[in-house]
Amino acid sequence: MDCQNLIEKMNDLYITYRGRYLIQYPKGIYQTADTDNPKYKPLCDGFINNHFKGTHTYGVFAGRVGTKFMTFDVDTKENARYMTMKLVNTLIEEFGVPAHHIHVSLSGSKGYHVDLFFEFIQNKHVEVFYNKVIKAMGVEKSDIELRPTHYQGVKLPLGKHQKTGNRCWFVDTITLEPIKKYDHILTIQPMTEEEFLFIVYGDDGQEEVERQIKEEKQLDTRQKKILEHVASATDMEGKTAEECYQYAQEILELQQLKFPNTRHNTTLLLARYFNSLGNVEKEVAISTIQSIIENTPEDYFSKGHTSEWRMREVERIVNLAYERNYTIEGQRKQIVVSKNEIVEVLKAKTLPQKQILFSMLIHSKRVAKQDGTFYMAYSTLSKMTGMSETNISNMKKNLMALEKQGFIQIISANEVDKTMSKLLGKPYKKPNVYKVLIEQVEGDVEFQINTEKDKNFFEMVKEAVEEEEVKKIVSKSQYYNTFKPMYAEVS
């Protein structure tokens, strides 16, 4: 048995949607595995391999829009054999389905699965055809059920029924005798879209088939354009940081999703937005986004997910954004600092000012927008410098001194964010916006820095600038008390 070829064929013929699948347990009971639950993994080739081996048995669902195959699930117990033969004959004689496109397999109990395969067909056409066949046969839908749908799965062939132990072989469509060869599946070829639609709408003629195909293609094009518009509106890809900030603020003012089916993208965008601000606690971000999701009309969400699941998803995404430090601007992992920039930092008057300026320089290279401006909360500055966050007034004085010395520009400070204040029910200030005014010097010596690792200011000075040059820049007290001992240290 060439498992790899069998697995590839099973993927091609049966698997449209991997996010939800069936698992059959020894007593024949089925469990739906949904990857929305983190304990389940997507249906993968390893699972299909185990299915062929018989150690596990799996089933699949259709996608939300369409499917690669349809199954007439014949489960009329003792009458199943006769009903299956009647179904095959109806498909051939009344609907003109070519016999080589009809594939029957054992269900593993007493029933049969009659499969038709296509390249990809919208579910609505499959349902139309199923209803026509049931009507032509004069049977109840409970006798022959349609599988798979997006909410009702069907067991894959060639595995073992976990209760009976029977292998679900394909069978001869005339005699219904088992074909006990795994590689029979390799002979199956799907119908084209045109072939199947002609079978479904054949009574209305070729003209109707062509109209259906044209309509579907136009619909697909429109849907793709709509989805592209929605995705582009909520996805950061290709957007400037300013556009992303603006969109996040629109959502906060609107207090619900702006477009349907944008829950995930909007949640991630807002998580990045709050983390970018630097002074919004994770718990506040979670509760604010959850409130937005709760305020959004139900028809804006995909079917099948509960409100509780959406709340958990918000928590998961925000936790991820904060843990990995996702921001609107993104975190540049590799930056370049020049010798001249370090020299300029050394020119700041006091040691705290030097450390603050160095931290702002590194932070700006990591997250600044194209115009050089960047958000930086006092908490971020405190963390990078190692200075106490409690003495905000002292930090403000140092920032004002740096601006007076011409090293930085304070674009905005202590501005109240009206939207966030309203959401939180208390005054909320935006993080300050700055710009570092140190210019690059062409041809200067450059140093690569990995921003994921903390870079100490004094280590950077020692690496970039000779001791004698430092001595000429800093005050005597700074040189003898801080820098001279630093250079004297054994590397």
N, C-alpha and C positions, 0 to 999 in steps of 0.2 A: 504494500500500500504506500503510494507516494503521497505522504501527508501534505507536503508543501503545495503541490498542484491542487489537491482536494480543497485545502484551506482557501487558496486563491479563487477557486471556482465558487466556493460557498460565499465568499465575500462578494464576488461579481454578481451572483444570481440573487442572493437573499438579503444581504445586509444593507439597508438604507440608512438606519439610525442606530448608533452604538450607545447612545446615552441611556436607553431603557431597554431591558431585555428580561426574558423569563429564565428562571432556574427551576428545574423539576427535582424534587426530593424523593427519597426511596419509597414513600407511601403514595407517590403519584401526585402529591400536592405541588402546586406551582407557587413560586414567590416572584414578585416583580422586583427586579433590581433597578434602581434609579440612581444615576450618578449625582443627583442633587444631594443624596445622602453620601457623606464622605467615606463611609465604610465600603461602598461599591466602586469598583473600577470600570471603565468603559469596556464593552465587549471587544476582546482582542483575539489575535490569532492563537495565543496559547489556550484560551478557553475553547476555541473551535477545535483545536487539536485534541483536547480532552474529550470533547463531544464525540469525535470519531472513535476515540479509544473506548468510549462507553463508560468512563469513570464519572463523567458529569453529562447532564443533558440540558441544552439551552434552547430558547425560543426567541423570536424577534418581533418587533413592532414595525409598522409603517412610519414614515416621516410625517410631519404635520401637513405637508402639501401633497406629497406623492409617494409612490412605491415602485419597486423593481419587479414585483410579482403579486399575484393574487391567488388565494387558496379557497377552494370550495371544501369546507370541512364537513365531510359526511360522517355523521355519528348517530346512525339509526339502529345501532346494536345488531340484532340478527338479520335485519333487512339491509344492512350497509352494503353488502356486495351487489345486490340487485340495484340499489339506488345509485351506486357509483357507475355501474355499467350504463344505466339510463342517462346519467349526467354526461358521460363521455359521448354517448350517441347523440344527445341533444346538442352538445357543443359542435359536433361535426356536421350533423344533418341539418339542423335548423339555423345555426349561426355561421356555418362555413369555417370553423376553426380548423386549420390543417392538423391532421392527426399527430404529426411530428412535433407540434407545439403544445401537445397535451401531455402532462407528466403526472403520474399517479404514484403515491407512496403509501406505505402502511402507517397508520397512526400509532401503532404499538399496542393498541387494545383491540377493539373489534371494528374500528372505523378506517376510513381512507382520507387522504388529502389529495385533491386534484388541483394541480398548479398550472398557471399560465405565467410566462415570463415576458417582460418587455424591457426596453432600454430604460424608460422612466415614464410613468403615467401619473397624472394628477388623480388623487383619490376620488374626485367626483365622477370621473369617467368609469372607474372601476365599480363604483356603487351603481351607476346606471346599468352597466352590463350585468352585474350580479342580479339586480332586480328583474331584468328582462329574462334571464335564464330561469330564475325561480318561478316567474309567472308562466313561462313556456312549459315548465315541467309540472306545474300544478301542485307544488308541494309547499309546505310551511318553511319559513326561514329558520325555525328551530330544528328542522330536519337537516338542512344544509346551511351552515353558517358561513358568513364572509370573514375571512382572515387574510392578512393582518390589517388592523386599523392602527391609529396612533395610540389607542387605549386598550386594544385587545390583541394580544400576541398569538403567535402560532409556533409550535415546536418545529425545529429544524429536522430534516430527514437524516437518515443514515446513522443516527445515534441509537442509544438503548432507551426504551421506556423504563424508567426507574422502578416502577411497581411490578410490571409483568416480566421484565427482563428481555422482552422481544426487541430484536433489531428492526428499525424502521426502514426497511429496504424500499427502493423503487420497485414497481411491479409492471408487468406487461399490460398495456392499456386495453388489450382485448380479453386476455385470459385472467388478468389480475394475479398471475403467478409471480412470486418474488424473483427479482433479478439480483442475485446475491453477489453483486460486484460493486465495490465502492466507486470504481472509476466510471460507472454508468453516468454519474453526474457530469463528467467531463464532455459528454456528447451533447448536452443541452445547449441550445442557442436561443436567445430571446428574440421576440418579435420586434420589429421597428414600431415606433409610435404611429406611423401612418397605417401600418397593417392592423394594429389593434383598433384604432379609431374607426377604420373602415368596417371592421367586424361589429363594433358597437353601434355605429350609426349607418350601417349598410342599407337599411330600408329607405333612408333619405337620399341615397345616392352619393356618388363621388364628390359632387359639388358641396354637399353639406360637410363631408369629411375635410375637404380643403378649407372650408370656412372655419371649421372648428380649430384646425391646425393654425391658421392665420390668426384667429382670435387669441389662441393660447400664447402664441409668440408675442403678439402685441401686449397681452396681459403681463407676460413674463417681463417684457421690456419696461412696462410701466411700473411694475412692482419693484424691479431692480433699481429704477431711477428713484422711486420713493424711499426704498431702503438705503440707497446710497446717500440721499439727502439727509435722512434721519441720522445715519451713522456719522456722516461728515459733521453734522451739527453737534454731536455729542462726543466724538472721538478727538483726541488730542493730535492724532497723526496729521501732519501738514499744517497745523494751526500755530499761530504765534502765541506766545505766552499771554499777551494782552487780550487776544480773542478768547482764550480759555478762561481767564479771570472774568471777563465780561459775561461770558455764558454762565459761569458758576453763580455770579451775582444775580443774573436774571432768574435763575432757578430759585435762589434764596428768596427773592422778592415775590415770585409766583407761588412758592410754597407747594409745588407739585411738579411732576415731570412735564416737560414742554411738548414732547412727542411720544406717541405710543411705542412700545417695544424698545425703550432706551434705558430701562432700569439699571442694567449692569454698567453701561458706559457712563451714565450720569452719576451713579454711586461712586465709581472709581474717580471720576473727574472731581467730585466734591471732596472726596477723601484726600486727593492730592492738593486741592485748594486749601483746605483747612490746615494740612501739614505744612504747606508753603508759608502760611501766615506766621507760623512759628510760636504763636501764643494761644492756640486753641487746644485745650486738652482733648485727648482721644475720646473720652466719655461724652464730652459735649458734641464732638463731631458725629459720633454714633447716634445720639438721641436726636440731633437736628436732622440728619439724613433720614432716619426712621420716620420722623414726623412728616417729612416731604413724601416719602413712599406711601404712608398711611393716608395722606390727603389726596393721593392720585386716584382718579376713577379706575374701577376694576377692569374696564375694557382696554386700558392702556397696557395691561400685562398679558403675557402668554398664558394660555389655559393650563391647568394642571398643577399650579403652585399655590400653596396656601399663604395667607398673610404672615403666619408664624415663620414659614420658610424664608420669605422675603426679608423679615426682620433679622433672621440669623445671617443671611447673606450680607446685609449691611454691616453687621458686626465683623464678619469674616474679612470683608474687603477693607474696611477701615483699619482693622488690626494689622493687616498685611501692609497697607500703605505706610502706617506709622513705623512698623518694625523695620521695613526696608527703606524708609525715608524717601518715599516717592513724593515728588513735588511737581508743580505745574511746569517749572522750567526744566525739570530733570536734573539729575546729579551727574555732572561731568566727573568721571572717575580719574582721568588724567589731565592735569593742568600744567602750565609752564610758568615759572616765576623767574624773573631776570635778576641779575646782580644789582642793576640800577634801582629796581623796585625795593630791594632789601635796604640799599643805601638810603633811599628816600624815607623808608620807615624809620631807620635809625635817627633821622633828623628831627623826629617828633620830640618834644621837650622832655617829658617825664617817661619813666619806664612803663607805667600803666598805659600811657597814651601810645607808646611804641607797640605794646602787646595788643591793644585794642585795634590799632591801625593794621597790624599784621593779620589779625583774625578777619577783619573786614576785607582785606585784600584777597585772602584765600577764599572766603565765602563768596565774594563777588565773582571770582574766576569760576567758581563752581556753579553758581545759579543765576548770575546777572542776565538781564534781558539784552537785546541787541543794542539798546541805547545806553547800556552800562548801569542802569538802575537796578536795585534789588531790595527785597524785603529782608529785614533782620530784626528779630525780636530781642529784647533784653535778655531773655532766657537763653537764646542761642549764643549771644555775645558772652554771657556769663560762663556758659559751658565751654566755649572755645578758649577763653582767656584764663579760666580757673578762678576768676574773681567772683566775689559774693554777689548773688543776685539781689540780696536784701538791701544793699546800699545803692538803690537806683539813682538817687540824687547825685552821688559821686560819679556814676557812670555817665549821666547826662552832662555833667560839667566837663568831663574828659572829651565827650563827643563834640560839645560846643567849642572846646579849645582846639580840637583837631580841625574843625571847620574854619575857625579864625586863622589857623596857621596855613590854611589852603590845601590840606591833604584830602578832605572829604567835603561833599555837599550834602546837607540834610534836606532832602526833597520835601518830605512831610514828616511830621511828628505829632504825637498825642491827638490825632484826629479820631473823632468818635464815629464808629460804624453804626449808622442808624438801623440798618437791616438786622445786623447781629444783635444789637441792643434790644430791638423789639422781640427777636426770637428768644433771647435769653432772659428777658424781663429785667435786665439791669444794664448799666452803662458798659459798653464794650469799646475799647480803643483798637484801632487798626495798628498793625505792626508798622514801625517807622520805615520809610523808604530813603535809601542813601545812594550815593555815587562816589566811588573812589577816584580822585583826581590825579593820581600818579601816572605819568605818561611813559609809554614804552620808548626805549632807545634802540634804534636800528643797529644790528650787529653786536648787541650786548651778549654777555655770557648767560646761558639759560639753564634752568634746572627743572627736571621732570619731577612732579609730585603726585603721588597716589592719594587722592582725597579720602579714600576709605580708611586710611591710616592717619592718626593724629600727627600733625607736624608741629613740633615745638619751635617757638620763635627763636630761642637762643641757639638751638641746634642748627637752624637755617642760617642764622648770622655766621656762625662758626664755619659752616660749609661754604658760604658764598663770598664772605668778605675777609680779607687779611686783617690780622690784629692791628697792624700799624695804621691801616686806613680807618678802622673803627675808632682808634685812639684820637684821630683828628676830627671825628664827627661828634662823638658824644661828650658830655661834660666830664670833668676830671673825676668827680665823685662816682659817677656811673661807671666810668672805665675801671677805676681801681677797686670799687666794691663789687662790681658785677661781671664785667667783661674780661678783665685781666685774669681773675681766678678761673673763668670759663676756659680760656685758651690754655691755661696752665694744666688743666685736667688731662690725664692720659687717655688717649682715645681707645 
